[in-house]
Each structure stands twice: as C-alpha cells, then as structure tokens.
Amino acid sequence: MRADETDNDPVVAEIPVFLAKTLAEQLYVLQYPVRPHSHSYDESTILKTNIRPRSGQIEMELGLRTRGPTYDKSKGEQIALNVDGAFRDKCDSEDNFYKSNVMDKLVLTSTKAMTDVSRYAVGVVRDSSLHLTPLSSVLALRPSFSYLDLADKRGRQERKDMSGDTEDSDDEEKAKKVTVRFEKPETIKSRKAKEKSYGFLLRQIREEPWIEVTYHKYGSERSEFELRKLYCMYEDEHVDQFSLAPKEYLSQLVPPTEEVQLTTPGLPAHLMSRSALTALPLHDRVKTVMINAGVASFGELLGVFSCENSVESALSVLKVLQQVAVLVQGNWVVKSDILYPKDSWSESGVANELIQRGRDFVLYLFTKSTSVVRAEVAEVVRLPSNDLKNILNGVSQCRRSRATWEFLLSTDTNFMKKYPDVVQRQQMIWQSRSEQLSHNFKDKQVKQDDTNKAGPSTGAKKSRAVRIKSEPSDDLSDPQTKPQPAKQRRGNKGPR
C-alpha cells in the first residue's frame, strides 16, 4: 500500500474487545429461513419447547389463530379428524395431537445450519466496548409435517381393523421361515465405520429423550437477566497478543472450563434450573440460585421460581431469601459465610474467615454508595490482590477508571418502597455488622502497630492508622472507641 493511500485511510476509533464465556456452551442462534422478516414469530404463542442437549435439536409448538380471516376452518377440522380419528372426543385430551376439534398448533423442528461454528460469535456493544460470546450452534427452524405421518398411520390401522385381517396376518407371521446368521466379530475399524454411518447417527438422535424447557419472550425479566450474561464481567483483565506466543495467547483468551465440567458433568448448565431445582426444598432452591447468581433483584428471582403472580409464593421466597442473602441497593447478594465457608482457605492461603470480613466490608460500602475505590478498600481489609479482586468481581465491575468499581445492578427502588419493613430490618443487620467489622479491623491494626514497635526503628516503615470511613449518621465504630488525635493519645502528664 502506498503512503498516500495510507494517509487517506486514517484510524477512526479504537475500541476494546472482551470475551464473555458465561453462555459459551449454551448460546444458540435460531434462523427461520421460510418465514419473512415482516411476519416473525415474536408475537406468537409458544405452547411448548423441547430440546435435545447432546444432539443440539430444538422443537417448538406454536399456537395458531383459528378465528382469523386467513384460517380455513373446514380444512383444519379435516386435518384434526385424520390425525386423531373420529372418536377423538371419547379419548383423553392429552392423548390427542390437537387439543381442539381443529388444527390449532404448528410444530417447528430444527436442523443444523452450519457444521462448524468455531469462527462465529455474538457481539454486543456497551460503553464503546465490544463483548463477544462464542456460539454453540446455529439452528434453522422449519415447520414439521409429522402430523401427515400420524394421519397416514391411523388410516392404515383403521383399514386394517375394518378388514379383520389381524389373525390371518398372525398366521402368516408364524408360517414365515427364519434364517439364522452368525455375525463376524466386530473389529475396531468396523465399529468406527458403523458409528460414522447415517443410520447409526440417526438412531442416536432418536434415542435421546426430549427435555421440556420454558420459553421466555424477548423483553421479559428472565430474558433481560440472561442478556446480562453476554457482557464480560472481567473487563480489567488484558491479554497482550504481541508479547505472547500463539498457543499462550489462545490459552489465555479461551482458558479451559474445568470447573463447569466438574459442576455439571455431561449436561448443559441451564438444565439445572428445571430438572434438579424442582426436586429441592424451597430453602435449597433459593440458596442454589443465589450461589450461582451472586447478585439478583427480587423480580428476577420471582421469574426464576415462576411465582410472579402469586403473592403468597413471593412472601415465602422473601422469607427464605433473608436467610441466605443480604440487601444491597435494593438487590439481594448471597451471604459471605455461604460463599466462603469456615475451616477453608483461599487460593492465596488466607482463611475464609478473613475473606468473609473483607467481603462484608465491601458490601457495607456498597450500601452507602454505588461505587467504591479499590485502593481505599485494600488499605482497610489488607487482603491479597487476587482475593480482593475476586470479591470485587463477584458484586461489581470496573468502570472507566481502573481504581473505581461500580455495583452490578442499579438501585431497586420499587422493592424498597414495596417492602419497607424488610429494608429497615436489613439496615439494622448492617449496622450491627459494621460495628463488628470496626472492632475486628481495629484489633488487627493494634496488633500490627505492636509488631512494628517491637521491630528495629531504623529503616522500618510506619504503618498508617486504618479507619473505616462512613457517614456521620451511621458510623461503623462507637463514638467512645474512635481513635483520638495523636496529641491526645500521648497522655496527660500535667504541668511540670
């Protein structure tokens, strides 16, 4: 490229690119090749949604408008009669393919539109930064005409019953000759060739059972909750591709997900919410969801437990929620003692009891403000950099300035207005916890000061006094135990 061409093509902007991996194994792109964009399925009624996780297949049942001007009712009645039979009214409605007397639903089945999606990702832009999430599969959904096969099968069966050839056919079955064959021992080569055959793969797909899942439309609280997972939560981590070898760069860009495999072996993570959680008691369900979510609003939690419209169920969830989480900015955060159990240590070798105190101090600061400064927190809690970073990543994200961390969710004023008694109770809990933290951090500083006094005086750095900053109306420490100015602490020797 010539120099003049380079000058005519200046760099307009540079934006950071982040890799989000929360939905890396669960993100599907659905295409509708036979449906025009002007007539999408967004406003359709989704009756049922099934998925085959290993095969990556999706099946959706959509309700049809049987009273519209474009619907042929006589044709719909004929199709329902052919599929379910003339005596469909005497059968249980669950046994019929169509619940009404007409064709009232449409079934969409998926096929893989692409065999290799490793080079594709979904990108979203936020605050002039691009967040990419790798795709799991790209599926094309088309209408299924399996009801024609059902009608053909029922017609053959009815003709067979009317002719009365059942016994004759059984006699013919008995009169047939049977040929006995001895198969050769299967070798490794023949077994691999068999596994690659179309018949074997088709049989494997059909043998995998369908798992029913819940469909959440775009714009609902649950969809907005899942949409946040498209953003990277670790924006302060950078990978410099110019100072690393290609293999090292790829390993840091896409590290192995061993923890996810250990947590849910052989199953996608999203199946936990319907299969395993349903069998657990309410307390264990709320605890499991909070451990995995970390931070969530009350409306999002009600959507997960499908009790938005039940006041009684919402109060039950709220009662259990106060046992496993604390209130911060009108949102719920899992308790530190649940996330960091005692008698354990972090990767840096710090006892979890100290990690609990540090995290509670960070949460208390967030109850007073929506952002904190990392340097001020580090000066008080005095935890290793990795442990403090893990605490902040769990409840906040770095914004613009790398030293400032902002709480993950905006303040939920609706919850605070609707449940003032819960808010008041949580404020009392935080006040009591802040006094404990003030006492613990002060004792820790006294021990450190004694150690510094016992050491050599030359060349030793004097440790700064640690004070927990708070608002005057809600101080962490008791006024009687506040550190006094240096001149007053030296003692009153009196006049000489």
C-alpha positions as semicolon CSV with decimal commas, in nm:
position;residue;x (nm);y (nm);z (nm)
1;M;0,000;0,000;0,000
2;R;0,135;0,339;-0,097
3;A;0,191;0,617;0,151
4;D;-0,079;0,844;0,005
5;E;-0,336;0,564;0,033
6;T;-0,243;0,518;0,400
7;D;-0,297;0,885;0,471
8;N;-0,643;0,873;0,311
9;D;-0,748;0,585;0,537
10;P;-0,695;0,709;0,893
11;V;-0,793;0,517;1,207
12;V;-1,133;0,646;1,314
13;A;-1,160;0,481;1,654
14;E;-1,010;0,206;1,869
15;I;-1,244;0,005;2,090
16;P;-1,158;-0,267;2,344
17;V;-1,280;-0,620;2,275
18;F;-1,380;-0,853;2,561
19;L;-1,459;-1,224;2,556
20;A;-1,765;-1,332;2,761
21;K;-1,781;-1,703;2,842
22;T;-2,086;-1,733;3,070
23;L;-2,308;-1,855;2,782
24;A;-2,029;-2,004;2,569
25;E;-2,174;-2,358;2,578
26;Q;-2,541;-2,256;2,576
27;L;-2,577;-1,984;2,313
28;Y;-2,779;-2,081;2,004
29;V;-2,868;-1,870;1,702
30;L;-3,211;-1,959;1,564
31;Q;-3,294;-1,891;1,199
32;Y;-3,632;-1,907;1,027
33;P;-3,547;-1,947;0,654
34;V;-3,908;-1,998;0,534
35;R;-4,053;-1,711;0,739
36;P;-4,027;-1,350;0,612
37;H;-3,886;-1,088;0,844
38;S;-4,208;-0,888;0,833
39;H;-4,405;-1,186;0,976
40;S;-4,185;-1,311;1,258
41;Y;-4,282;-1,547;1,539
42;D;-4,218;-1,285;1,812
43;E;-4,588;-1,231;1,880
44;S;-4,684;-1,599;1,851
45;T;-4,800;-1,804;2,148
46;I;-4,536;-2,064;2,241
47;L;-4,720;-2,369;2,374
48;K;-4,424;-2,598;2,437
49;T;-4,048;-2,605;2,383
50;N;-3,828;-2,916;2,390
51;I;-3,454;-2,960;2,350
52;R;-3,208;-3,244;2,296
53;P;-2,883;-3,114;2,453
54;R;-2,640;-3,370;2,308
55;S;-2,782;-3,357;1,957
56;G;-2,845;-2,984;1,968
57;Q;-3,204;-3,008;1,846
58;I;-3,495;-2,779;1,935
59;E;-3,866;-2,836;1,886
60;M;-4,124;-2,561;1,936
61;E;-4,504;-2,581;1,932
62;L;-4,674;-2,256;1,827
63;G;-5,044;-2,184;1,868
64;L;-5,241;-2,098;1,550
65;R;-5,514;-1,836;1,529
66;T;-5,815;-2,045;1,431
67;R;-6,056;-1,749;1,418
68;G;-5,866;-1,528;1,177
69;P;-5,981;-1,444;0,824
70;T;-5,692;-1,641;0,671
71;Y;-5,772;-1,969;0,850
72;D;-5,971;-2,237;0,665
73;K;-6,178;-2,395;0,943
74;S;-6,314;-2,682;0,732
75;K;-5,962;-2,783;0,630
76;G;-5,845;-2,758;0,991
77;E;-6,127;-2,984;1,107
78;Q;-6,042;-3,238;0,837
79;I;-5,675;-3,248;0,936
80;A;-5,765;-3,291;1,307
81;L;-6,006;-3,571;1,215
82;N;-5,742;-3,753;1,007
83;V;-5,478;-3,725;1,278
84;D;-5,678;-3,800;1,596
85;G;-5,961;-4,011;1,449
86;A;-6,338;-3,988;1,453
87;F;-6,361;-4,091;1,821
88;R;-6,119;-3,827;1,947
89;D;-6,386;-3,681;2,181
90;K;-6,402;-4,009;2,376
91;C;-6,025;-4,012;2,434
92;D;-5,829;-3,816;2,688
93;S;-5,730;-3,473;2,559
94;E;-5,365;-3,545;2,645
95;D;-5,365;-3,841;2,404
96;N;-5,481;-3,627;2,112
97;F;-5,230;-3,445;1,896
98;Y;-5,464;-3,147;1,865
99;K;-5,644;-3,032;2,181
100;S;-5,945;-2,886;1,997
101;N;-6,154;-3,006;1,704
102;V;-5,935;-2,822;1,453
103;M;-5,566;-2,794;1,370
104;D;-5,470;-2,546;1,642
105;K;-5,091;-2,562;1,651
106;L;-4,779;-2,564;1,433
107;V;-4,460;-2,756;1,517
108;L;-4,116;-2,619;1,428
109;T;-3,816;-2,854;1,425
110;S;-3,452;-2,755;1,392
111;T;-3,167;-2,868;1,171
112;K;-2,807;-2,757;1,193
113;A;-2,745;-2,472;0,952
114;M;-2,367;-2,494;0,997
115;T;-2,142;-2,782;1,098
116;D;-1,856;-2,566;1,229
117;V;-1,934;-2,250;1,427
118;S;-1,594;-2,209;1,593
119;R;-1,528;-1,893;1,389
120;Y;-1,856;-1,723;1,482
121;A;-1,969;-1,527;1,788
122;V;-2,245;-1,295;1,902
123;G;-2,131;-0,941;1,978
124;V;-2,291;-0,663;2,181
125;V;-2,162;-0,307;2,226
126;R;-2,172;-0,129;2,561
127;D;-1,987;0,186;2,668
128;S;-1,783;0,191;2,346
129;S;-1,657;-0,164;2,404
130;L;-1,735;-0,485;2,214
131;H;-1,827;-0,803;2,407
132;L;-1,812;-1,134;2,216
133;T;-1,967;-1,468;2,317
134;P;-1,876;-1,786;2,120
135;L;-2,164;-1,972;1,959
136;S;-2,263;-2,326;2,048
137;S;-2,467;-2,390;1,732
138;V;-2,666;-2,224;1,453
139;L;-3,006;-2,390;1,401
140;A;-3,262;-2,342;1,127
141;L;-3,625;-2,395;1,233
142;R;-3,879;-2,506;0,975
143;P;-4,239;-2,628;1,001
144;S;-4,270;-3,002;1,065
145;F;-4,533;-3,210;0,883
146;S;-4,520;-3,507;1,118
147;Y;-4,899;-3,485;1,154
148;L;-4,927;-3,621;0,799
149;D;-4,738;-3,934;0,907
150;L;-4,974;-3,969;1,203
151;A;-5,278;-3,939;0,976
152;D;-5,136;-4,199;0,735
153;K;-5,058;-4,439;1,019
154;R;-5,407;-4,401;1,168
155;G;-5,566;-4,459;0,827
156;R;-5,377;-4,783;0,774
157;Q;-5,470;-4,902;1,122
158;E;-5,840;-4,824;1,070
159;R;-5,845;-5,006;0,734
160;K;-5,672;-5,300;0,894
161;D;-5,928;-5,314;1,178
162;M;-6,220;-5,294;0,937
163;S;-6,089;-5,576;0,714
164;G;-6,031;-5,807;1,011
165;D;-5,702;-5,943;0,879
166;T;-5,532;-5,944;1,215
167;E;-5,549;-6,319;1,274
168;D;-5,451;-6,404;0,918
169;S;-5,152;-6,179;0,940
170;D;-5,050;-6,351;1,265
171;D;-5,073;-6,692;1,094
172;E;-4,860;-6,565;0,810
173;E;-4,609;-6,440;1,061
174;K;-4,589;-6,787;1,214
175;A;-4,551;-6,954;0,875
176;K;-4,253;-6,746;0,767
177;K;-3,915;-6,905;0,752
178;V;-3,649;-6,791;0,996
179;T;-3,291;-6,760;0,877
180;V;-3,022;-6,782;1,142
181;R;-2,700;-6,592;1,077
182;F;-2,383;-6,576;1,279
183;E;-2,218;-6,235;1,259
184;K;-1,846;-6,200;1,247
185;P;-1,671;-6,049;1,548
186;E;-1,683;-5,671;1,527
187;T;-1,341;-5,510;1,488
188;I;-1,238;-5,163;1,595
189;K;-1,228;-5,046;1,233
190;S;-1,577;-5,178;1,156
191;R;-1,716;-5,029;1,477
192;K;-1,576;-4,684;1,394
193;A;-1,718;-4,708;1,042
194;K;-2,054;-4,807;1,187
195;E;-2,054;-4,513;1,428
196;K;-1,999;-4,273;1,139
197;S;-2,285;-4,411;0,933
198;Y;-2,602;-4,208;0,883
199;G;-2,827;-4,478;1,026
200;F;-2,628;-4,502;1,347
201;L;-2,624;-4,124;1,398
202;L;-2,997;-4,101;1,324
203;R;-3,069;-4,376;1,577
204;Q;-2,859;-4,199;1,840
205;I;-3,055;-3,878;1,786
206;R;-3,393;-4,051;1,809
207;E;-3,296;-4,241;2,124
208;E;-3,208;-3,918;2,309
209;P;-3,518;-3,806;2,503
210;W;-3,669;-3,462;2,467
211;I;-3,634;-3,232;2,769
212;E;-3,904;-2,971;2,817
213;V;-3,784;-2,618;2,888
214;T;-3,958;-2,287;2,950
215;Y;-3,963;-2,026;2,677
216;H;-3,920;-1,662;2,784
217;K;-4,007;-1,397;2,528
218;Y;-3,783;-1,106;2,444
219;G;-3,828;-0,820;2,688
220;S;-3,931;-1,030;2,988
221;E;-3,743;-1,010;3,319
222;R;-3,586;-1,352;3,269
223;S;-3,461;-1,266;2,920
224;E;-3,315;-0,940;3,049
225;F;-3,143;-1,136;3,327
226;E;-2,987;-1,376;3,075
227;L;-2,898;-1,087;2,843
228;R;-2,656;-0,951;3,102
229;K;-2,451;-1,268;3,068
230;L;-2,347;-1,154;2,719
231;Y;-2,123;-0,892;2,884
232;C;-1,779;-0,977;3,017
233;M;-1,753;-0,936;3,394
234;Y;-1,370;-0,918;3,400
235;E;-1,300;-0,607;3,196
236;D;-0,984;-0,525;3,390
237;E;-0,800;-0,834;3,259
238;H;-0,598;-0,773;2,944
239;V;-0,416;-1,012;2,711
240;D;-0,134;-0,866;2,502
241;Q;-0,113;-1,077;2,189
242;F;0,212;-0,914;2,078
243;S;0,420;-1,035;2,373
244;L;0,286;-1,393;2,388
245;A;0,332;-1,699;2,173
246;P;0,025;-1,804;1,970
247;K;-0,054;-2,102;2,194
248;E;-0,017;-1,897;2,513
249;Y;-0,237;-1,622;2,369
250;L;-0,514;-1,869;2,282
251;S;-0,494;-2,039;2,621
252;Q;-0,541;-1,705;2,798
253;L;-0,809;-1,590;2,557
254;V;-1,011;-1,914;2,592
255;P;-0,896;-2,095;2,909
256;P;-1,023;-2,449;2,979
257;T;-1,355;-2,466;3,164
258;E;-1,276;-2,750;3,403
259;E;-1,489;-2,611;3,687
260;V;-1,804;-2,611;3,473
261;Q;-1,743;-2,971;3,372
262;L;-1,700;-3,076;3,734
263;T;-2,015;-2,896;3,841
264;T;-2,249;-3,036;3,574
265;P;-2,086;-3,340;3,409
266;G;-2,241;-3,430;3,076
267;L;-2,528;-3,181;3,097
268;P;-2,562;-2,815;3,000
269;A;-2,578;-2,576;3,294
270;H;-2,921;-2,436;3,203
271;L;-3,089;-2,774;3,265
272;M;-3,025;-2,740;3,638
273;S;-3,300;-2,482;3,680
274;R;-3,578;-2,715;3,573
275;S;-3,472;-3,072;3,646
276;A;-3,270;-3,053;3,967
277;L;-3,408;-2,739;4,133
278;T;-3,769;-2,855;4,113
279;A;-3,696;-3,156;4,334
280;L;-3,524;-2,949;4,605
281;P;-3,695;-2,780;4,902
282;L;-3,757;-2,407;4,874
283;H;-3,465;-2,317;5,103
284;D;-3,218;-2,524;4,899
285;R;-3,358;-2,387;4,572
286;V;-3,314;-2,027;4,683
287;K;-2,968;-2,100;4,819
288;T;-2,856;-2,273;4,499
289;V;-2,983;-1,992;4,278
290;M;-2,818;-1,723;4,491
291;I;-2,483;-1,906;4,497
292;N;-2,485;-1,926;4,117
293;A;-2,624;-1,577;4,057
294;G;-2,431;-1,392;4,327
295;V;-2,636;-1,074;4,280
296;A;-3,000;-1,063;4,167
297;S;-3,306;-0,844;4,201
298;F;-3,622;-0,972;4,368
299;G;-3,818;-0,954;4,042
300;E;-3,560;-1,170;3,865
301;L;-3,573;-1,429;4,142
302;L;-3,952;-1,446;4,124
303;G;-3,919;-1,507;3,750
304;V;-3,677;-1,794;3,809
305;F;-3,917;-1,960;4,055
306;S;-4,224;-1,881;3,837
307;C;-4,417;-1,711;4,114
308;E;-4,457;-1,355;3,982
309;N;-4,836;-1,370;4,005
310;S;-4,863;-1,536;4,346
311;V;-4,833;-1,303;4,646
312;E;-4,816;-1,596;4,888
313;S;-4,531;-1,763;4,699
314;A;-4,345;-1,432;4,673
315;L;-4,361;-1,384;5,051
316;S;-4,233;-1,740;5,104
317;V;-3,938;-1,675;4,874
318;L;-3,869;-1,343;5,051
319;K;-3,871;-1,512;5,391
320;V;-3,619;-1,774;5,283
321;L;-3,416;-1,516;5,093
322;Q;-3,334;-1,325;5,412
323;Q;-3,167;-1,640;5,548
324;V;-2,920;-1,682;5,260
325;A;-2,870;-1,327;5,128
326;V;-2,836;-0,964;5,235
327;L;-2,989;-0,649;5,086
328;V;-2,763;-0,409;4,897
329;Q;-2,906;-0,117;4,697
330;G;-3,247;-0,289;4,698
331;N;-3,097;-0,605;4,544
332;W;-3,004;-0,936;4,705
333;V;-2,645;-1,060;4,744
334;V;-2,553;-1,405;4,869
335;K;-2,410;-1,407;5,223
336;S;-2,034;-1,424;5,264
337;D;-2,042;-1,719;5,507
338;I;-2,228;-1,926;5,244
339;L;-1,994;-1,829;4,962
340;Y;-1,682;-1,867;5,179
341;P;-1,746;-2,139;5,442
342;K;-1,530;-2,154;5,752
343;D;-1,242;-2,400;5,802
344;S;-1,132;-2,339;5,442
345;W;-0,874;-2,121;5,272
346;S;-0,850;-1,924;4,952
347;E;-0,603;-1,991;4,673
348;S;-0,368;-1,738;4,831
349;G;-0,370;-1,930;5,161
350;V;-0,589;-1,682;5,351
351;A;-0,850;-1,820;5,590
352;N;-1,206;-1,782;5,468
353;E;-1,300;-1,606;5,792
354;L;-1,084;-1,311;5,686
355;I;-1,229;-1,326;5,334
356;Q;-1,578;-1,303;5,488
357;R;-1,486;-0,987;5,680
358;G;-1,334;-0,827;5,371
359;R;-1,635;-0,906;5,155
360;D;-1,880;-0,784;5,419
361;F;-1,686;-0,458;5,439
362;V;-1,712;-0,418;5,060
363;L;-2,087;-0,488;5,071
364;Y;-2,133;-0,239;5,353
365;L;-1,963;0,031;5,144
366;F;-2,200;-0,052;4,858
367;T;-2,498;0,001;5,089
368;K;-2,378;0,360;5,128
369;S;-2,267;0,427;4,770
370;T;-2,295;0,265;4,427
371;S;-1,916;0,273;4,374
372;V;-1,602;0,212;4,579
373;V;-1,232;0,283;4,534
374;R;-1,018;-0,028;4,535
375;A;-0,718;0,138;4,700
376;E;-0,926;0,255;4,996
377;V;-1,075;-0,092;5,041
378;A;-0,733;-0,258;5,019
379;E;-0,596;-0,026;5,286
380;V;-0,860;-0,143;5,534
381;V;-0,909;-0,513;5,460
382;R;-0,540;-0,583;5,379
383;L;-0,614;-0,893;5,171
384;P;-0,401;-1,031;4,887
385;S;-0,466;-0,869;4,550
386;N;-0,619;-1,185;4,397
387;D;-0,864;-1,236;4,684
388;L;-0,976;-0,873;4,681
389;K;-1,015;-0,885;4,306
390;N;-1,235;-1,197;4,329
391;I;-1,454;-1,024;4,588
392;L;-1,499;-0,714;4,373
393;N;-1,564;-0,916;4,055
394;G;-1,846;-1,103;4,226
395;V;-2,051;-0,794;4,314
396;S;-1,922;-0,511;4,094
397;Q;-1,742;-0,424;3,775
398;C;-1,463;-0,187;3,688
399;R;-1,576;0,134;3,519
400;R;-1,353;0,364;3,314
401;S;-1,105;0,435;3,589
402;R;-0,945;0,104;3,688
403;A;-0,946;0,208;4,054
404;T;-1,324;0,264;4,076
405;W;-1,565;-0,029;4,100
406;E;-1,940;0,009;4,047
407;F;-2,215;-0,217;4,185
408;L;-2,351;-0,466;3,931
409;L;-2,720;-0,368;3,945
410;S;-2,894;-0,034;3,969
411;T;-3,083;0,052;4,287
412;D;-3,418;-0,130;4,304
413;T;-3,638;0,147;4,442
414;N;-3,956;-0,048;4,367
415;F;-3,861;-0,323;4,610
416;M;-3,759;-0,072;4,877
417;K;-4,097;0,104;4,853
418;K;-4,296;-0,220;4,849
419;Y;-4,121;-0,388;5,146
420;P;-4,010;-0,110;5,387
421;D;-4,009;-0,345;5,688
422;V;-3,758;-0,574;5,520
423;V;-3,540;-0,277;5,426
424;Q;-3,544;-0,149;5,785
425;R;-3,454;-0,493;5,920
426;Q;-3,162;-0,522;5,678
427;Q;-3,037;-0,177;5,780
428;M;-3,027;-0,288;6,143
429;I;-2,835;-0,601;6,042
430;W;-2,581;-0,392;5,851
431;Q;-2,543;-0,152;6,145
432;S;-2,464;-0,442;6,379
433;R;-2,224;-0,598;6,128
434;S;-2,044;-0,266;6,073
435;E;-1,971;-0,237;6,446
436;Q;-1,821;-0,587;6,444
437;L;-1,608;-0,503;6,141
438;S;-1,484;-0,184;6,303
439;H;-1,381;-0,377;6,615
440;N;-1,208;-0,653;6,413
441;F;-1,012;-0,422;6,187
442;K;-0,912;-0,202;6,481
443;D;-0,776;-0,501;6,679
444;K;-0,588;-0,610;6,371
445;Q;-0,428;-0,265;6,340
446;V;-0,330;-0,262;6,710
447;K;-0,150;-0,595;6,671
448;Q;0,033;-0,466;6,366
449;D;0,136;-0,148;6,550
450;D;0,276;-0,356;6,838
451;T;0,476;-0,564;6,591
452;N;0,620;-0,251;6,432
453;K;0,718;-0,114;6,773
454;A;0,899;-0,434;6,865
455;G;1,100;-0,431;6,540
456;P;1,407;-0,223;6,455
457;S;1,344;0,150;6,449
458;T;1,580;0,233;6,160
459;G;1,464;0,167;5,805
460;A;1,120;0,043;5,913
461;K;0,808;0,197;5,762
462;K;0,545;0,322;6,000
463;S;0,205;0,170;5,931
464;R;-0,077;0,412;5,873
465;A;-0,375;0,406;6,107
466;V;-0,670;0,226;5,947
467;R;-1,004;0,395;5,981
468;I;-1,331;0,274;5,836
469;K;-1,490;0,571;5,666
470;S;-1,865;0,609;5,684
471;E;-2,134;0,869;5,706
472;P;-2,159;1,066;6,034
473;S;-2,513;0,941;6,097
474;D;-2,416;0,575;6,058
475;D;-2,062;0,533;6,182
476;L;-1,907;0,186;6,190
477;S;-1,748;0,234;6,532
478;D;-1,879;0,354;6,863
479;P;-1,803;0,722;6,936
480;Q;-1,634;0,625;7,261
481;T;-1,386;0,398;7,084
482;K;-1,293;0,634;6,798
483;P;-0,916;0,687;6,751
484;Q;-0,829;1,020;6,914
485;P;-0,584;1,268;6,764
486;A;-0,217;1,194;6,816
487;K;-0,166;1,467;7,075
488;Q;-0,443;1,333;7,298
489;R;-0,318;0,974;7,282
490;R;0,021;1,064;7,427
491;G;-0,131;1,103;7,771
492;N;-0,181;1,398;8,004
493;K;0,135;1,443;8,204
494;G;0,019;1,769;8,361
495;P;0,220;2,085;8,420
496;R;0,582;2,048;8,516
